């Protein structure tokens, strides 16, 4: 009996899972990279990541646990700042240890990127 091909949407689901895992894997790198430019608060970080990193589906529930973990790791600091209008905002800033971690993450990312590019050039 001939084996039937899997439904076409199985491939799409697999690629969606892969994209999700990729985003999770580089999320801390993206957050630290954004904070390297300037301190920021959660809502602005989300807006920047949606705009600049193609993470349109990112939610606050994803960002805040990561910021909390980065703070616990000593990679960011958090400070409440009074807003000109509305409630105070919690601003996050990268620390020196966070800059070292970011450099390490970027180096790891470059190794992966180089391996992918090398493999692509061989084909």
C-alpha positions, 0 to 999 in steps of 0.5 A: 500500500502506498504511503500517503503524503502528509497534509500540506498544513503540517508543513506550515505548522512545523514552520510556525513552530520553528519560527516560534522557537527561533524568536524565543531563542533570540528574544533576550538578545533582542531585548538587551540589544534594544536596551543597549541603545537607551533605557526603555519601559515595557510598552515601548520595548514591545512596540520597538520589537514589533516594529524592528524585529518582526515580532508582531505577535509579542505580548506583555506576558512574554516580555515582563518575565524575560525582563524579570529574569534579566534583572535577576541575572544582573543584566538590567536594572529597573527604576520607576520614573514619574511620567509627565502624564499618567502613571509612573513607568518602570524603566529598564537599563542594561548593566555592564554585566548585561553588555558583556552578556550581550557581546557573548550572545552576539558572538554566538549568534554570529557563529550560527549565522556564519554557519548558515551562510557558509552552508548556503554558499556551498549549495 
